[in-house]
Amino acid sequence: MEEAASAHPQILEAAALALRLADSTEDIGCLVRLVDGGDVSADDVLAHLREALGAQRAPCRVVLTDEPLPRGGQDKLERPSVVARWDALPGVPRSLAGSWQDDGAGRR
């Protein structure tokens, strides 16, 4: 999923993380940083990922960030820090319990 997101010309980097859903299952969220001057919306990125991966493999939520994604040694994503960054975003819960809205394809 991160490769598919990074293939978009306006996406500089992306990180996927697990989201707990209201029915006790999990889905994927995606934290995305755009290239400088990038002007796509989170909905545009989600549409790109649904086209590239199919609706069942695409994330249920995309969040844009201006900050570089946390990286550790060998320039690998630092997953615990990515999760902490997501959790710290105002109004973007990691658990979607109580806010799940089906769009007819089983996705938010």
C-alpha positions, 0 to 999 in steps of 0.5 A, spaced: 500 500 500 505 504 501 508 503 494 502 504 491 501 511 494 508 513 493 507 512 486 502 518 485 507 524 483 504 528 488 506 523 494 513 524 497 512 518 502 506 514 506 505 510 512 500 504 513 497 503 520 492 498 523 485 501 525 481 498 530 474 498 527 467 498 531 466 491 529 472 489 533 476 488 526 481 492 523 482 496 517 488 500 514 489 507 515 494 511 511 498 517 513 501 521 507 506 527 506 505 530 499 511 533 495 512 541 496 506 544 492 502 538 492 495 540 492 491 533 492 486 532 497 486 526 502 479 523 498 484 524 491 489 520 494 484 515 497 481 514 490 488 513 487 489 507 492 482 504 490 484 504 483 491 502 484 489 496 489 482 495 489 477 497 494 478 491 498 485 493 499 485 500 499 485 504 506 479 506 509 482 513 511 487 517 508 490 523 512 495 528 510 501 531 514 506 536 512 511 533 517 516 528 515 514 521 517 519 519 522 524 514 520 530 510 524 536 507 521 537 505 514 531 510 513 526 505 515 519 508 517 519 508 525 512 504 526 511 506 533 513 513 532 508 513 526 502 510 530 504 516 535 503 521 530 497 518 528 494 518 535 496 525 536 492 528 530 486 532 532 480 529 530 483 523 527 482 517 532 486 510 531 479 507 533 474 508 528 469 505 533 462 509 533 464 513 527 464 507 521 460 509 515 459 504 510 460 507 503 456 501 500 463 498 498 464 496 505 469 502 506 469 508 509 
